[in-house]
């Protein structure tokens, strides 16, 4: 288990470019299974979750070539279906939650899929019902073996239908979509997720020959087709990295430029930071954050305490609430952080309290942060990263703290952030990987 040693209290400066979006990468990599032709994907982040999924597809028989540091070609011409029965496949796919998205394309193209109960962040209950019910409605049969914790899915034929999703699940929508594109007839998905990354998947599938309309809305209509061609696809910048870097600049009172952010795809993220009192400026497709020694949280028009809450797109992504919670500790004023979508993502606040933050954990979903302004600075501490997003939030806290901090279990951070210590050290941070 690796660790970071962080010397806090250093101001940063310069420019940084966000990596390709992790959440989009996991979706579009699975989509290559729909065709026997070559698919080229660029701006892929070099992170554990993405690399593990690429490795899984390679072991399944996908021919993979690395063209450059961030560009790969995939050719799923000769898939070894027998490999799905092996212990090695079980071990690989069980460790990666994104592997569940191979179900849709595998059932669509081959009529069968096997998947163990997938892994991922330990952030509370994350149901797969939406995925499976949607694919079942298209005509697939699901069998779950509780002894092996393995799902077996088969479909003699997929037929389009109308469905109303019980939740606007991003990965659920992606999985159902990748099955529906080869179903006979028309499929209508209502209450579909409409995040930019899901829109990107739709555009990629359409470039491969799919017929998807309603892209960007919560009502998708899919006309099934019989086969797909190859394509070239470029992944968006990672909005979670963009938000993380804004929070990092605020906490360390640093002047930073974030380059090539795809600003029009960020939704309400910039304005949500402005509500926290953080200044930022759009310059072309870059974001400039000036040095700001203090910032004050806005209140609502009636004077009540500001609430920052997550919601399905176009609401605020839940992946950034950990960052908002950390930056509130330095602000002037108070804020209620309401994590509606996952019940265990706020359990890292005890580590911030140990660093001197004033936080009341109301319940598994809500935390009230009483900002200290410039009166109290966080102090260095020894911490353990419980998941990707809490990990980056703790790293931001450590960068702003007085003294030295240690963060253990940084493999969690590596799952979502590429070469993070090298990139931040280039801005003036002092982070050592132990």
C-alpha positions as CSV (number, residue, x, y, z in Angstrom):
1,X,0.0,0.0,0.0
2,X,1.5,3.3,-1.1
3,X,1.3,6.6,0.7
4,X,1.8,10.3,0.1
5,X,3.9,12.6,2.3
6,X,2.7,16.2,1.8
7,X,4.4,19.3,3.1
8,X,1.5,21.8,3.4
9,X,1.3,25.5,3.4
10,X,2.9,26.1,0.0
11,X,1.3,28.4,-2.6
12,X,1.1,27.0,-6.1
13,X,1.3,28.7,-9.4
14,X,1.2,27.9,-13.1
15,X,-1.1,26.0,-15.4
16,X,-2.4,22.4,-15.4
17,X,-4.4,20.4,-18.0
18,X,-7.0,18.0,-16.9
19,X,-6.8,14.4,-18.0
20,X,-9.4,12.6,-20.1
21,X,-12.6,11.8,-18.2
22,X,-12.5,8.6,-16.3
23,X,-16.2,8.0,-16.3
24,X,-16.5,8.5,-20.0
25,X,-13.5,6.3,-20.7
26,X,-15.0,3.3,-18.9
27,X,-18.2,3.6,-21.0
28,X,-16.7,4.0,-24.4
29,X,-14.1,1.3,-23.9
30,X,-16.9,-1.2,-23.2
31,X,-18.6,0.0,-26.4
32,X,-15.8,-1.4,-28.6
33,X,-17.2,-4.8,-27.9
34,X,-20.1,-4.0,-30.2
35,X,-18.1,-4.2,-33.4
36,X,-15.4,-6.4,-35.1
37,X,-13.9,-3.3,-36.7
38,X,-11.2,-1.1,-35.4
39,X,-12.1,1.7,-32.9
40,X,-9.6,4.4,-32.0
41,X,-10.0,6.3,-28.7
42,X,-7.8,9.2,-27.7
43,X,-7.3,11.3,-24.6
44,X,-7.6,8.2,-22.4
45,X,-6.4,8.8,-18.9
46,X,-3.5,6.6,-17.7
47,X,-5.1,5.5,-14.4
48,X,-5.7,2.2,-12.7
49,X,-9.4,1.8,-13.4
50,X,-9.0,2.5,-17.1
51,X,-5.9,0.4,-17.4
52,X,-7.5,-2.5,-15.6
53,X,-10.5,-2.4,-18.0
54,X,-8.3,-2.3,-21.0
55,X,-6.4,-5.3,-19.6
56,X,-9.7,-7.2,-19.0
57,X,-10.8,-6.6,-22.7
58,X,-7.4,-7.7,-23.9
59,X,-7.6,-11.0,-22.0
60,X,-11.1,-11.5,-23.5
61,X,-9.6,-11.4,-26.9
62,X,-9.8,-7.8,-28.0
63,X,-6.7,-6.8,-30.1
64,X,-5.4,-3.6,-28.4
65,X,-2.6,-1.4,-29.7
66,X,-1.2,1.7,-27.9
67,X,-0.6,4.3,-30.5
68,X,0.6,7.1,-28.2
69,X,0.5,7.9,-24.5
70,X,-3.2,8.5,-24.5
71,X,-4.5,6.8,-27.7
72,X,-5.4,3.2,-28.2
73,X,-6.9,1.1,-31.0
74,X,-9.3,-1.7,-30.2
75,X,-10.5,-4.5,-32.5
76,X,-12.9,-6.9,-30.9
77,X,-13.0,-9.4,-33.8
78,X,-12.1,-12.6,-31.9
79,X,-13.7,-12.6,-28.5
80,X,-13.0,-15.7,-26.4
81,X,-16.3,-16.4,-24.7
82,X,-14.8,-19.4,-22.8
83,X,-12.6,-16.9,-21.0
84,X,-15.7,-15.6,-19.2
85,X,-15.9,-18.9,-17.3
86,X,-12.4,-18.7,-15.9
87,X,-11.3,-17.7,-12.4
88,X,-9.0,-15.1,-13.9
89,X,-11.9,-13.3,-15.5
90,X,-13.9,-13.5,-12.3
91,X,-11.0,-12.0,-10.3
92,X,-10.3,-9.2,-12.8
93,X,-13.9,-8.1,-13.3
94,X,-14.9,-8.4,-9.7
95,X,-12.3,-5.8,-8.7
96,X,-13.6,-3.1,-11.1
97,X,-17.1,-1.8,-11.0
98,X,-16.9,-0.4,-14.5
99,X,-16.8,-4.0,-15.8
100,X,-20.5,-4.3,-15.4
101,X,-20.9,-2.2,-18.6
102,X,-19.6,-5.1,-20.7
103,X,-23.0,-6.8,-20.1
104,X,-24.9,-4.6,-22.6
105,X,-22.6,-4.9,-25.6
106,X,-21.9,-8.6,-24.9
107,X,-25.6,-9.6,-24.8
108,X,-26.3,-7.4,-27.8
109,X,-23.6,-8.9,-30.0
110,X,-23.1,-12.4,-28.6
111,X,-26.4,-13.2,-26.8
112,X,-24.6,-13.9,-23.5
113,X,-22.6,-12.4,-20.7
114,X,-21.2,-13.4,-17.4
115,X,-20.3,-10.9,-14.7
116,X,-19.4,-11.2,-11.0
117,X,-20.8,-8.8,-8.5
118,X,-18.5,-5.9,-9.4
119,X,-16.2,-3.9,-7.1
120,X,-15.4,-0.2,-7.0
121,X,-15.6,2.5,-4.3
122,X,-16.9,1.5,-0.8
123,X,-19.4,4.4,-0.7
124,X,-22.5,2.7,0.3
125,X,-25.2,0.6,-1.5
126,X,-25.0,0.9,-5.3
127,X,-27.7,-1.1,-6.9
128,X,-27.5,-2.9,-10.2
129,X,-31.3,-3.3,-10.5
130,X,-31.6,-0.4,-13.0
131,X,-29.0,-2.1,-15.3
132,X,-30.6,-5.5,-15.2
133,X,-34.2,-4.6,-15.3
134,X,-33.7,-2.5,-18.4
135,X,-31.8,-5.3,-20.2
136,X,-34.4,-7.8,-19.0
137,X,-37.1,-5.7,-20.6
138,X,-35.2,-6.0,-23.9
139,X,-35.6,-9.8,-23.7
140,X,-32.5,-11.1,-21.7
141,X,-32.7,-13.7,-18.9
142,X,-30.7,-13.1,-15.7
143,X,-29.6,-15.8,-13.3
144,X,-27.7,-15.0,-10.1
145,X,-25.7,-17.6,-8.3
146,X,-25.3,-16.4,-4.6
147,X,-22.6,-19.0,-3.9
148,X,-20.3,-17.6,-6.6
149,X,-21.8,-14.1,-6.6
150,X,-22.0,-14.3,-10.4
151,X,-24.6,-13.1,-12.8
152,X,-25.3,-15.1,-16.0
153,X,-27.2,-13.3,-18.7
154,X,-28.5,-14.8,-21.9
155,X,-30.7,-13.6,-24.8
156,X,-31.9,-15.4,-27.8
157,X,-33.2,-12.2,-29.2
158,X,-33.4,-8.6,-28.0
159,X,-36.5,-6.6,-28.9
160,X,-37.0,-2.9,-28.5
161,X,-39.5,-1.6,-25.9
162,X,-40.5,1.4,-23.8
163,X,-39.0,1.6,-20.4
164,X,-39.0,4.1,-17.5
165,X,-35.9,3.8,-15.4
166,X,-36.4,3.8,-11.7
167,X,-33.4,6.1,-11.3
168,X,-31.3,8.2,-13.8
169,X,-28.3,5.9,-13.4
170,X,-25.4,6.9,-15.6
171,X,-23.8,3.4,-15.9
172,X,-27.3,1.9,-16.0
173,X,-28.3,4.1,-18.9
174,X,-25.1,3.3,-20.7
175,X,-25.4,-0.4,-20.2
176,X,-29.0,-0.5,-21.4
177,X,-28.2,1.8,-24.3
178,X,-25.4,-0.5,-25.5
179,X,-27.8,-3.4,-25.5
180,X,-30.7,-1.5,-27.1
181,X,-28.7,-0.3,-30.2
182,X,-28.8,-3.9,-31.6
183,X,-32.3,-4.8,-30.4
184,X,-34.9,-5.3,-33.1
185,X,-37.3,-2.4,-33.4
186,X,-37.5,0.8,-31.3
187,X,-36.4,1.3,-27.7
188,X,-37.5,4.3,-25.7
189,X,-35.6,5.0,-22.5
190,X,-37.3,7.6,-20.2
191,X,-35.6,9.1,-17.2
192,X,-32.3,8.3,-18.9
193,X,-29.1,9.9,-17.5
194,X,-28.0,12.8,-19.7
195,X,-24.5,13.6,-18.3
196,X,-22.0,14.9,-20.9
197,X,-20.2,11.6,-20.8
198,X,-23.4,9.7,-21.6
199,X,-23.9,12.2,-24.5
200,X,-20.4,11.4,-25.7
201,X,-21.2,7.6,-25.7
202,X,-24.3,8.3,-27.8
203,X,-22.3,10.3,-30.3
204,X,-19.7,7.6,-30.5
205,X,-22.3,4.9,-31.0
206,X,-24.0,7.0,-33.7
207,X,-20.7,7.4,-35.5
208,X,-20.4,3.6,-35.4
209,X,-23.8,3.2,-37.1
210,X,-26.4,3.4,-34.2
211,X,-29.6,5.4,-34.6
212,X,-30.0,7.3,-31.3
213,X,-32.1,10.5,-30.9
214,X,-32.8,12.7,-27.9
215,X,-29.1,12.9,-27.0
216,X,-28.7,15.4,-24.1
217,X,-32.2,14.8,-22.8
218,X,-33.7,12.3,-20.4
219,X,-35.7,10.7,-23.2
220,X,-33.6,8.6,-25.6
221,X,-35.1,6.8,-28.7
222,X,-33.0,4.0,-30.3
223,X,-33.7,2.4,-33.6
224,X,-32.0,-1.0,-33.5
225,X,-29.4,-1.9,-36.2
226,X,-27.8,-5.3,-37.0
227,X,-24.1,-4.4,-37.1
228,X,-21.6,-1.6,-36.3
229,X,-18.5,-0.2,-38.0
230,X,-15.4,1.2,-36.4
231,X,-14.9,4.9,-35.5
232,X,-12.5,7.4,-34.0
233,X,-13.5,9.0,-30.7
234,X,-11.9,11.6,-28.4
235,X,-12.7,11.7,-24.7
236,X,-13.7,14.9,-22.9
237,X,-11.6,16.5,-20.2
238,X,-12.4,15.2,-16.7
239,X,-14.8,17.7,-15.1
240,X,-14.0,16.1,-11.7
241,X,-10.4,17.0,-12.1
242,X,-11.3,20.5,-13.2
243,X,-13.4,20.9,-10.0
244,X,-10.6,19.4,-7.9
245,X,-8.1,21.9,-9.2
246,X,-10.4,24.8,-8.6
247,X,-10.8,23.7,-5.0
248,X,-7.1,23.2,-4.6
249,X,-6.4,26.7,-5.9
250,X,-8.9,28.2,-3.4
251,X,-7.6,26.2,-0.4
252,X,-3.9,27.1,-1.1
253,X,-4.6,30.7,-2.1
254,X,-2.9,30.1,-5.4
255,X,-3.1,31.6,-8.8
256,X,-3.7,28.8,-11.3
257,X,-4.8,28.4,-14.9
258,X,-6.7,25.2,-15.8
259,X,-6.2,24.6,-19.5
260,X,-8.6,23.1,-22.1
261,X,-11.5,22.3,-19.8
262,X,-14.4,22.0,-22.3
263,X,-16.1,24.9,-20.4
264,X,-19.4,24.5,-22.1
265,X,-19.6,20.9,-20.8
266,X,-19.1,21.9,-17.1
267,X,-22.8,22.7,-16.4
268,X,-23.3,24.4,-13.0
269,X,-19.9,23.4,-11.6
270,X,-18.3,26.9,-12.1
271,X,-21.3,28.7,-10.6
272,X,-21.4,26.3,-7.7
273,X,-17.8,27.3,-6.8
274,X,-18.8,31.0,-7.1
275,X,-21.6,30.4,-4.6
276,X,-18.8,29.4,-2.2
277,X,-17.2,32.8,-2.8
278,X,-14.4,31.5,-5.1
279,X,-13.4,33.7,-8.0
280,X,-12.8,32.1,-11.4
281,X,-12.8,33.5,-14.9
282,X,-13.3,31.8,-18.2
283,X,-10.6,32.7,-20.7
284,X,-11.4,31.0,-24.0
285,X,-11.6,27.3,-23.0
286,X,-9.4,27.8,-19.9
287,X,-10.3,28.7,-16.3
288,X,-8.2,31.3,-14.5
289,X,-8.4,31.3,-10.7
290,X,-6.7,34.3,-9.1
291,X,-4.9,34.3,-5.8
292,X,-7.6,34.7,-3.1
293,X,-6.5,34.8,0.5
294,X,-10.1,34.5,1.7
295,X,-13.6,33.8,0.4
296,X,-17.1,34.1,1.8
297,X,-19.9,31.6,1.3
298,X,-23.1,33.2,-0.1
299,X,-26.3,32.8,1.7
300,X,-29.7,32.3,0.1
301,X,-31.8,35.4,-0.8
302,X,-33.8,35.0,2.4
303,X,-30.6,34.9,4.5
304,X,-30.7,31.2,5.3
305,X,-27.6,29.0,5.2
306,X,-26.4,27.9,1.8
307,X,-26.9,24.2,0.8
308,X,-24.7,22.5,-1.7
309,X,-26.4,19.2,-2.8
310,X,-25.7,16.7,-5.6
311,X,-28.3,15.7,-8.2
312,X,-28.5,13.9,-11.5
313,X,-27.3,16.0,-14.4
314,X,-27.7,18.9,-15.0
315,X,-27.5,19.1,-11.2
316,X,-24.1,19.1,-9.4
317,X,-22.2,15.8,-9.7
318,X,-21.9,13.9,-6.5
319,X,-18.2,13.2,-7.3
320,X,-17.3,16.8,-6.3
321,X,-19.2,17.1,-3.0
322,X,-16.1,15.9,-1.1
323,X,-14.1,18.8,-2.6
324,X,-16.8,21.3,-1.7
325,X,-16.9,20.1,1.8
326,X,-13.1,20.6,2.2
327,X,-13.0,24.1,0.7
328,X,-15.9,25.1,3.0
329,X,-13.6,24.5,6.0
330,X,-11.5,27.6,5.0
331,X,-14.4,29.8,4.0
332,X,-16.0,32.5,5.9
333,X,-19.6,31.4,6.7
334,X,-21.4,28.1,7.0
335,X,-22.8,25.6,4.5
336,X,-24.8,22.4,4.6
337,X,-23.3,19.7,2.3
338,X,-26.1,17.3,1.3
339,X,-24.9,14.1,-0.3
340,X,-28.2,12.6,-1.5
341,X,-27.0,9.9,-3.9
342,X,-24.6,7.8,-1.8
343,X,-24.8,7.1,1.9
344,X,-21.1,6.6,2.9
345,X,-19.3,9.4,1.1
346,X,-19.2,11.8,4.0
347,X,-17.6,9.4,6.5
348,X,-14.1,10.8,5.8
349,X,-15.0,14.1,7.7
350,X,-13.6,12.7,10.9
351,X,-10.1,13.0,9.3
352,X,-10.8,16.7,8.6
353,X,-12.1,17.2,12.1
354,X,-8.7,15.8,13.4
355,X,-7.0,18.5,11.2
356,X,-9.0,21.2,13.0
357,X,-12.1,21.6,10.8
358,X,-15.4,22.4,12.4
359,X,-17.9,20.0,10.9
360,X,-21.1,18.4,12.3
361,X,-21.9,15.1,10.6
362,X,-25.7,15.2,10.9
363,X,-26.3,11.8,9.3
364,X,-24.8,9.6,6.5
365,X,-26.1,12.2,4.0
366,X,-25.6,15.6,5.5
367,X,-22.7,17.6,7.1
368,X,-22.7,21.1,8.3
369,X,-19.4,22.9,7.9
370,X,-18.6,26.0,9.9
371,X,-16.0,27.9,8.0
372,X,-13.0,29.2,9.9
373,X,-12.0,31.9,7.5
374,X,-8.5,33.0,8.2
375,X,-8.7,32.5,12.0
376,X,-7.7,28.8,12.0
377,X,-5.7,26.8,9.6
378,X,-5.9,23.1,9.2
379,X,-3.0,21.2,10.7
380,X,-1.1,18.2,9.2
381,X,-2.3,14.7,10.1
382,X,-2.0,11.0,9.2
383,X,-5.0,9.8,7.2
384,X,-6.2,6.9,5.1
385,X,-8.0,7.4,1.8
386,X,-11.3,5.5,1.8
387,X,-12.2,6.2,-1.9
388,X,-11.1,8.1,-5.0
389,X,-13.0,11.4,-4.3
390,X,-12.4,11.5,-0.6
391,X,-8.8,10.8,-1.4
392,X,-8.4,13.9,-3.5
393,X,-10.3,16.0,-1.0
394,X,-7.9,14.9,1.8
395,X,-4.9,15.7,-0.5
396,X,-6.3,19.2,-1.1
397,X,-6.7,19.6,2.7
398,X,-3.1,18.4,3.3
399,X,-1.8,20.9,0.7
400,X,-3.4,23.8,2.6
401,X,-2.5,22.5,6.1
402,X,0.3,23.7,8.4
403,X,3.0,21.0,8.7
404,X,3.3,17.6,7.2
405,X,0.6,15.1,6.4
406,X,0.6,11.4,5.4
407,X,-2.1,9.9,3.3
408,X,-2.2,6.1,3.2
409,X,-4.0,3.9,0.7
410,X,-3.3,6.3,-2.2
411,X,-4.0,3.5,-4.6
412,X,-7.5,4.7,-4.3
413,X,-6.4,8.2,-5.6
414,X,-4.4,6.5,-8.4
415,X,-7.6,4.8,-9.6
416,X,-8.9,8.2,-10.7
417,X,-6.1,10.7,-11.0
418,X,-3.1,10.3,-13.4
419,X,0.4,11.1,-12.0
420,X,-1.2,13.5,-9.6
421,X,1.8,14.1,-7.4
422,X,4.0,14.9,-10.4
423,X,1.5,17.3,-11.9
424,X,1.0,19.1,-8.6
425,X,4.7,19.2,-7.8
426,X,5.2,21.0,-11.1
427,X,3.0,23.8,-9.7
428,X,5.1,24.1,-6.6
429,X,3.6,21.4,-4.3
430,X,5.8,19.1,-2.3
431,X,4.3,15.6,-2.4
432,X,6.4,12.5,-2.0
433,X,5.2,9.1,-2.9
434,X,6.3,6.6,-0.2
